[in-house]
Amino acid sequence: MHRDRATWLIYVQLGLWGYFLYGFGPVVPLLRDEQATSAAVAGLHSTALAVGGLLSGALYLPLARRLGRARTMWCALGGVAAATALLIAFRPLPVTLTATVLASVCGWTVVSCAVTSLTARHGPLAPTAITEANAAAVGFGVLSPLLIGLGMRLWETWRPGLGVVIALITILATTSAVRRRKPLTPRGPLASAGSPASAGSPASAGSPASAGPPASPGAPASAGSAAPPDSPASAVSPVPAGSPALAPPGDRQAAGPIGGAGPGRSLPRSYWLAWSLLCVTGSIEVCLSLWAADVLRDHAGMSPGGASATVAAIVGGMLAGRLAGSRIAPRVPPVLLLLAALGVSATGFVLFWTPPVGWLAATGLIVLGFGNAMHYPLTISLAMATAPGQADLAASTANYTAVIGFGAAPLLLGALSDRIGPHPAFLLLPALILTAALITLRLHRSLSQQAA
């Protein structure tokens, strides 16, 4: 797979959202302590993330059509920085909930821009690109719980650790603006002929790195664009056995305007199975991110700062899992790999939940993270593959899964935690893992029927 400058930029942009998202989970129990609320009320922050995902699903398509994916991505990252500043500056519950909604709207818009841009740029190798992008998100995300825990130890506040994302977004935006102003090609006939200096330019159509007015985002590579003749953007590579064919770069979604869905077209049944799977697997990840620190404090006897820092074990496991998964994904059918990942998650849960010993619980979190690592990349890749020619519609509709993944499941877990305690309430997770496995098997049958 050819990773041009625009691809690397997408990875970093998604990574900045990952820094906020994986840092926000350990912050919620600390906010509960500051605001003196119950676990159920603190769980409203998860509901706020869900509301933001719902709004993002409705706003992404019109924004991408009006501004292009590039400008939409940068505006969304600016919104994440503004939301983080609100969270840091104010303590009242209504303000923190509002800031969480804003962060979620912007963050899920970043995800939609990244998924659709990588799908358009890399065609049948999009699952690998999406897995690598999510590995970058986890790579940034593993830092935030550590820095938040460090801030709690040194200054007894989480704010400097989460506020790092504001500085990172500012640095990336400034660096990208400076690079765009530098002339990448000589003026004259050579520039228009597609000189080597223009290859890999961030101004390629549809990528978040593009400068100036985006010309039909998602357009296929042309002379002087980021994709060389032997890259997957111009030559369709074979799809791993058992996986549905992704839309090649020459189809109407990649070559045509953003949206891709013609009049009267609806997303297929197999897409909705993948959508349901996104809801369940998202619930697993969010419940862990938001409430694992509570279990560590209640069952393993850790301090608030130590529990917040230990949540980084999940993200570290996810980083390792996505790095490994990006190598395995092109060689193993996605459904089989997803079932294996769910099995690893179940094993990690047993290690995390059973012993009242800190280091054993942390080991379980690492294994859980390793299994969870491939849930989202594989499921979103399957969802995008079921809807060729409708990539932007499929990506924006996938954002609605946040209503369940970030809203219902963590809120239910918080309410159970108030009634029976955090440790027994976490038995909700194996039920979600089993449900995900059953949906995966049903999706496999649906894809086999569709292929036949």
C-alpha positions as CSV (number, residue, x, y, z in Angstrom):
1,M,0.0,0.0,0.0
2,H,1.3,3.4,-1.0
3,R,1.2,5.8,2.0
4,D,1.5,9.3,0.6
5,R,1.7,12.5,2.6
6,A,-2.1,12.9,2.6
7,T,-2.5,9.4,4.1
8,W,-0.1,10.1,6.9
9,L,-1.8,13.4,7.6
10,I,-5.2,11.6,7.9
11,Y,-3.5,9.2,10.4
12,V,-2.3,12.1,12.6
13,Q,-5.6,14.0,12.4
14,L,-7.5,10.9,13.5
15,G,-4.9,10.4,16.2
16,L,-5.7,13.8,17.7
17,W,-9.3,12.8,18.1
18,G,-8.1,9.5,19.6
19,Y,-6.0,11.4,22.2
20,F,-9.2,13.3,23.4
21,L,-11.5,10.2,23.3
22,Y,-9.2,7.9,25.2
23,G,-8.3,10.6,27.7
24,F,-11.9,11.6,28.3
25,G,-12.9,8.1,29.7
26,P,-10.6,8.3,32.7
27,V,-11.7,11.9,33.2
28,V,-15.4,11.1,33.8
29,P,-15.0,9.5,37.2
30,L,-12.8,12.4,38.2
31,L,-15.5,14.8,37.0
32,R,-18.0,12.9,39.1
33,D,-15.8,13.4,42.2
34,E,-15.5,17.2,41.4
35,Q,-19.2,17.6,40.7
36,A,-20.3,15.3,43.6
37,T,-22.7,13.4,41.4
38,S,-23.7,9.7,41.2
39,A,-22.3,7.3,38.6
40,A,-25.6,7.5,36.7
41,V,-25.4,11.3,36.4
42,A,-21.7,11.2,35.5
43,G,-22.8,8.7,32.8
44,L,-24.7,11.5,31.1
45,H,-21.3,12.6,29.7
46,S,-21.5,9.3,27.7
47,T,-25.0,10.2,26.6
48,A,-23.6,13.6,25.5
49,L,-21.1,11.7,23.4
50,A,-24.0,9.8,21.8
51,V,-26.0,13.0,21.1
52,G,-22.9,14.4,19.4
53,G,-22.6,11.3,17.3
54,L,-26.2,11.7,16.3
55,L,-25.8,15.3,15.3
56,S,-22.6,14.4,13.4
57,G,-24.4,11.8,11.4
58,A,-26.9,14.4,10.3
59,L,-24.4,17.2,9.6
60,Y,-21.5,15.4,7.9
61,L,-23.0,14.9,4.4
62,P,-24.1,18.6,3.9
63,L,-20.8,19.8,5.4
64,A,-18.7,17.6,3.2
65,R,-20.7,18.6,0.1
66,R,-20.4,22.3,0.9
67,L,-16.8,22.5,2.2
68,G,-15.2,19.3,1.0
69,R,-13.7,16.7,3.2
70,A,-10.4,18.6,3.7
71,R,-12.0,21.8,5.2
72,T,-14.6,19.8,7.1
73,M,-11.8,17.8,8.7
74,W,-9.9,21.0,9.8
75,C,-13.0,22.7,11.1
76,A,-13.9,19.6,13.1
77,L,-10.4,19.5,14.7
78,G,-10.8,23.1,15.6
79,G,-14.1,22.2,17.3
80,V,-12.4,19.5,19.3
81,A,-9.8,22.0,20.6
82,A,-12.6,24.5,21.5
83,A,-14.6,21.8,23.4
84,T,-11.5,20.7,25.3
85,A,-10.9,24.4,26.3
86,L,-14.5,24.5,27.7
87,L,-14.0,21.3,29.7
88,I,-10.8,22.6,31.2
89,A,-12.1,26.1,32.0
90,F,-15.5,25.3,33.6
91,R,-16.8,22.8,36.2
92,P,-20.6,23.0,36.3
93,L,-22.4,19.9,34.9
94,P,-24.4,21.8,32.1
95,V,-21.2,23.3,30.7
96,T,-19.2,20.0,30.7
97,L,-22.1,18.2,29.1
98,T,-22.3,20.9,26.4
99,A,-18.6,20.7,25.8
100,T,-18.9,16.9,25.5
101,V,-21.6,17.2,22.9
102,L,-19.5,19.7,20.9
103,A,-16.4,17.5,21.1
104,S,-18.4,14.4,20.0
105,V,-20.0,16.2,17.0
106,C,-16.6,17.3,15.8
107,G,-14.8,14.1,16.7
108,W,-17.2,11.8,14.8
109,T,-17.0,14.2,11.8
110,V,-13.2,13.7,11.9
111,V,-13.8,9.9,11.8
112,S,-16.2,10.2,8.9
113,C,-13.7,12.3,6.9
114,A,-10.9,9.8,7.6
115,V,-12.9,6.7,6.7
116,T,-14.3,8.1,3.5
117,S,-11.0,9.6,2.4
118,L,-9.1,6.4,3.0
119,T,-11.7,4.3,1.3
120,A,-11.5,6.6,-1.8
121,R,-7.7,6.7,-1.8
122,H,-6.9,3.0,-1.2
123,G,-9.8,1.1,-2.7
124,P,-9.6,-2.6,-1.9
125,L,-6.8,-2.0,0.6
126,A,-9.0,0.4,2.6
127,P,-9.3,-2.1,5.5
128,T,-5.6,-2.0,6.0
129,A,-5.5,1.8,5.8
130,I,-8.4,2.2,8.2
131,T,-6.7,-0.3,10.6
132,E,-3.5,1.7,10.5
133,A,-5.4,5.0,11.0
134,N,-7.1,3.5,14.1
135,A,-3.7,2.3,15.3
136,A,-2.5,5.9,15.0
137,A,-5.6,7.0,17.0
138,V,-4.7,4.5,19.7
139,G,-1.1,5.4,19.6
140,F,-2.0,9.0,20.5
141,G,-4.7,7.7,22.9
142,V,-2.3,5.7,25.0
143,L,-0.5,8.9,26.0
144,S,-3.6,10.7,27.4
145,P,-4.4,8.4,30.3
146,L,-0.7,8.4,31.3
147,L,-0.5,12.2,31.2
148,I,-3.8,12.6,33.0
149,G,-2.6,10.1,35.7
150,L,0.7,12.1,35.9
151,G,-1.2,15.3,36.3
152,M,-3.2,13.8,39.2
153,R,0.0,12.7,40.9
154,L,1.8,16.0,40.5
155,W,-0.9,18.6,40.7
156,E,-4.0,16.7,41.7
157,T,-5.8,17.8,38.5
158,W,-6.5,16.1,35.1
159,R,-6.7,19.3,33.1
160,P,-3.1,19.7,31.9
161,G,-3.1,16.1,30.6
162,L,-6.3,16.5,28.5
163,G,-5.3,20.1,27.5
164,V,-2.3,18.7,25.6
165,V,-4.6,18.0,22.6
166,I,-5.2,21.7,22.1
167,A,-1.4,22.3,21.7
168,L,-1.1,19.3,19.3
169,I,-4.0,20.4,17.1
170,T,-2.5,23.9,16.9
171,I,0.9,22.6,16.0
172,L,-0.4,20.3,13.3
173,A,-2.6,23.0,11.8
174,T,0.2,25.6,11.7
175,T,2.7,23.1,10.2
176,S,0.2,22.0,7.5
177,A,-0.6,25.7,6.7
178,V,3.1,26.4,6.3
179,R,3.7,23.4,4.1
180,R,0.7,24.3,1.8
181,R,2.2,27.8,1.3
182,K,5.5,26.4,0.1
183,P,5.6,25.8,-3.7
184,L,5.8,22.1,-4.3
185,T,6.3,22.3,-8.1
186,P,8.2,24.7,-10.4
187,R,6.2,27.1,-12.4
188,G,6.0,26.5,-16.1
189,P,5.2,23.6,-18.5
190,L,6.8,20.9,-16.2
191,A,4.3,21.7,-13.4
192,S,1.3,21.1,-15.5
193,A,2.7,17.9,-16.9
194,G,2.8,16.2,-13.5
195,S,6.4,16.4,-12.3
196,P,7.7,14.1,-9.6
197,A,7.7,17.0,-7.2
198,S,3.9,17.0,-7.3
199,A,3.5,13.3,-6.5
200,G,2.3,12.9,-2.9
201,S,1.2,16.5,-2.7
202,P,-1.4,17.1,-0.1
203,A,-3.5,19.0,-2.6
204,S,-4.8,15.7,-4.0
205,A,-8.5,15.6,-4.4
206,G,-10.6,14.7,-1.4
207,S,-7.9,14.2,1.2
208,P,-7.9,16.2,4.4
209,A,-4.5,17.5,3.4
210,S,-5.8,19.4,0.4
211,A,-5.4,23.1,0.2
212,G,-7.8,25.5,-1.3
213,P,-11.2,24.6,-2.8
214,P,-11.5,20.8,-3.0
215,A,-12.2,19.7,-6.5
216,S,-14.6,16.7,-6.3
217,P,-13.3,15.1,-3.1
218,G,-12.6,11.4,-3.5
219,A,-11.6,11.8,-7.2
220,P,-9.2,9.2,-8.6
221,A,-5.6,9.9,-8.8
222,S,-4.5,11.7,-11.9
223,A,-1.2,13.0,-13.3
224,G,0.6,14.7,-10.6
225,S,-1.6,13.4,-7.8
226,A,-0.6,11.4,-4.7
227,A,-0.9,8.0,-6.2
228,P,1.8,6.6,-8.4
229,P,0.9,4.3,-11.3
230,D,1.8,1.1,-9.3
231,S,-0.1,2.1,-6.2
232,P,-3.4,0.6,-5.1
233,A,-5.1,3.8,-6.0
234,S,-4.6,3.0,-9.7
235,A,-4.4,-0.7,-9.8
236,V,-7.0,-2.9,-8.0
237,S,-5.3,-5.4,-5.7
238,P,-6.9,-8.7,-4.8
239,V,-9.2,-8.7,-1.9
240,P,-8.6,-11.2,1.0
241,A,-10.5,-14.4,0.6
242,G,-13.9,-14.2,2.2
243,S,-14.2,-10.5,2.2
244,P,-16.6,-8.5,0.1
245,A,-15.0,-6.4,-2.7
246,L,-14.6,-2.8,-1.8
247,A,-15.5,-0.2,-4.4
248,P,-12.5,0.4,-6.7
249,P,-11.2,3.9,-7.1
250,G,-12.8,4.1,-10.6
251,D,-16.4,3.7,-9.4
252,R,-18.8,6.6,-9.1
253,Q,-18.3,7.1,-5.4
254,A,-14.5,7.5,-5.8
255,A,-14.8,9.5,-9.0
256,G,-18.1,11.4,-8.5
257,P,-19.4,13.9,-6.0
258,I,-19.5,13.4,-2.3
259,G,-22.5,11.3,-1.3
260,G,-22.7,8.7,-4.1
261,A,-26.3,7.6,-3.4
262,G,-28.6,8.0,-6.3
263,P,-32.3,8.7,-6.1
264,G,-34.2,5.9,-4.4
265,R,-31.1,4.0,-3.4
266,S,-31.0,2.6,0.2
267,L,-28.3,0.9,2.1
268,P,-28.5,-2.9,1.8
269,R,-29.5,-5.4,4.6
270,S,-26.0,-6.5,5.2
271,Y,-25.0,-3.0,5.9
272,W,-27.5,-2.8,8.8
273,L,-26.2,-6.0,10.2
274,A,-22.7,-4.4,10.2
275,W,-24.3,-1.2,11.7
276,S,-25.8,-3.3,14.6
277,L,-22.4,-4.9,15.1
278,L,-20.9,-1.4,15.4
279,C,-23.4,-0.6,18.1
280,V,-22.5,-3.6,20.2
281,T,-18.7,-3.5,19.8
282,G,-18.7,0.2,20.4
283,S,-20.6,-0.4,23.6
284,I,-17.9,-2.8,24.8
285,E,-15.1,-0.3,24.1
286,V,-16.9,2.7,25.6
287,C,-18.0,0.9,28.8
288,L,-14.4,-0.1,29.4
289,S,-13.0,3.3,28.7
290,L,-15.5,5.1,31.0
291,W,-15.9,2.7,33.9
292,A,-12.8,0.4,34.1
293,A,-11.2,2.9,36.4
294,D,-14.1,2.5,38.8
295,V,-13.7,-1.2,38.9
296,L,-9.9,-0.8,39.6
297,R,-10.7,1.5,42.5
298,D,-13.5,-0.6,43.9
299,H,-12.3,-4.1,43.3
300,A,-8.5,-3.8,43.0
301,G,-8.1,-1.1,45.6
302,M,-6.2,1.4,43.4
303,S,-6.0,5.2,44.1
304,P,-7.9,7.5,41.7
305,G,-4.7,8.6,40.0
306,G,-3.4,5.1,39.7
307,A,-6.7,3.8,38.3
308,S,-6.8,6.6,35.7
309,A,-3.3,5.8,34.6
310,T,-3.9,2.1,34.5
311,V,-6.7,2.6,31.9
312,A,-3.8,3.2,29.5
313,A,-3.3,-0.6,29.6
314,I,-6.4,-0.9,27.5
315,V,-5.2,1.6,25.0
316,G,-1.7,0.0,25.0
317,G,-3.2,-3.4,24.2
318,M,-5.3,-1.8,21.4
319,L,-2.2,-0.2,19.9
320,A,-0.4,-3.6,19.8
321,G,-3.5,-5.3,18.5
322,R,-4.0,-2.8,15.6
323,L,-0.3,-2.9,14.7
324,A,-0.5,-6.7,14.5
325,G,-4.0,-6.5,12.9
326,S,-2.8,-4.3,10.1
327,R,-0.4,-7.1,9.0
328,I,-2.9,-9.9,9.5
329,A,-6.0,-8.2,8.0
330,P,-4.9,-8.6,4.3
331,R,-4.4,-12.3,4.8
332,V,-7.3,-13.5,6.9
333,P,-11.0,-13.2,6.1
334,P,-12.4,-10.3,8.1
335,V,-15.3,-12.3,9.7
336,L,-12.9,-14.9,10.9
337,L,-10.5,-12.3,12.3
338,L,-13.3,-10.5,14.0
339,L,-14.5,-13.7,15.7
340,A,-11.0,-14.4,16.9
341,A,-10.7,-10.8,18.3
342,L,-14.0,-11.3,20.2
343,G,-12.6,-14.5,21.7
344,V,-9.4,-12.6,22.9
345,S,-11.7,-9.9,24.4
346,A,-13.6,-12.5,26.4
347,T,-10.3,-14.0,27.7
348,G,-9.1,-10.6,28.7
349,F,-12.4,-9.8,30.6
350,V,-11.9,-12.9,32.7
351,L,-8.4,-11.9,33.7
352,F,-9.6,-8.3,34.4
353,W,-12.8,-9.1,36.3
354,T,-11.8,-12.1,38.4
355,P,-8.7,-11.3,40.6
356,P,-8.8,-8.4,43.2
357,V,-5.1,-7.8,42.4
358,G,-4.0,-4.6,40.6
359,W,-1.3,-6.0,38.3
360,L,-3.5,-9.0,37.2
361,A,-6.4,-6.7,36.5
362,A,-4.0,-4.5,34.4
363,T,-2.9,-7.6,32.5
364,G,-6.5,-8.4,31.7
365,L,-7.0,-4.9,30.4
366,I,-4.0,-5.3,28.1
367,V,-5.5,-8.5,26.7
368,L,-9.0,-6.9,26.5
369,G,-7.5,-4.0,24.5
370,F,-5.6,-6.4,22.2
371,G,-8.9,-8.1,21.4
372,N,-10.9,-4.9,21.1
373,A,-8.3,-3.4,18.8
374,M,-9.8,-5.0,15.6
375,H,-13.5,-4.6,16.5
376,Y,-14.0,-1.2,15.0
377,P,-11.6,-1.3,12.0
378,L,-13.0,-4.6,10.8
379,T,-16.6,-3.7,11.4
380,I,-16.5,-0.3,9.7
381,S,-14.6,-1.9,6.8
382,L,-17.3,-4.5,6.4
383,A,-20.0,-1.8,6.6
384,M,-18.3,0.3,3.9
385,A,-17.8,-2.8,1.7
386,T,-21.5,-3.6,1.8
387,A,-22.4,-0.3,0.3
388,P,-20.2,0.3,-2.8
389,G,-20.8,3.7,-4.3
390,Q,-22.4,5.0,-1.1
391,A,-19.3,5.5,1.0
392,D,-20.2,9.0,2.5
393,L,-23.8,7.9,3.2
394,A,-22.5,4.7,4.9
395,A,-20.0,6.6,7.0
396,S,-22.4,9.2,8.1
397,T,-25.1,6.6,9.0
398,A,-22.5,4.7,11.0
399,N,-22.2,7.7,13.3
400,Y,-25.7,7.0,14.6
401,T,-24.3,3.9,16.3
402,A,-22.9,6.3,18.9
403,V,-26.4,6.7,20.2
404,I,-26.3,3.2,21.5
405,G,-22.5,2.7,21.9
406,F,-22.0,5.9,23.8
407,G,-25.5,6.5,25.2
408,A,-27.5,3.5,26.2
409,A,-24.8,0.9,27.2
410,P,-22.6,3.2,29.5
411,L,-25.7,4.8,31.0
412,L,-27.1,1.3,31.8
413,L,-23.8,0.3,33.3
414,G,-23.6,3.4,35.4
415,A,-27.1,2.8,36.7
416,L,-26.3,-0.8,37.5
417,S,-23.1,0.3,39.2
418,D,-25.1,2.6,41.5
419,R,-27.4,-0.3,42.5
420,I,-25.1,-3.3,42.7
421,G,-21.6,-1.9,42.5
422,P,-19.1,-1.4,39.7
423,H,-17.6,-4.9,39.8
424,P,-20.8,-7.0,39.4
425,A,-22.3,-4.5,37.0
426,F,-19.4,-5.2,34.6
427,L,-20.9,-8.6,33.8
428,L,-22.8,-6.7,31.1
429,L,-19.6,-6.9,29.0
430,P,-19.5,-10.7,28.4
431,A,-23.2,-10.4,27.4
432,L,-22.2,-7.8,24.8
433,I,-19.3,-9.9,23.5
434,L,-21.6,-12.9,23.0
435,T,-24.1,-10.7,21.2
436,A,-21.4,-9.4,18.9
437,A,-20.3,-12.9,18.0
438,L,-23.8,-13.9,17.1
439,I,-24.3,-10.8,14.9
440,T,-20.9,-11.5,13.2
441,L,-22.0,-15.0,12.2
442,R,-25.3,-13.7,10.9
443,L,-23.4,-11.0,8.9
444,H,-21.2,-13.7,7.4
445,R,-24.2,-15.6,6.2
446,S,-25.7,-12.4,4.7
447,L,-22.5,-11.6,2.9
448,S,-22.2,-15.1,1.5
449,Q,-25.8,-14.9,0.2
450,Q,-25.0,-11.4,-1.3
451,A,-21.9,-12.8,-3.0
452,A,-23.8,-15.8,-4.4
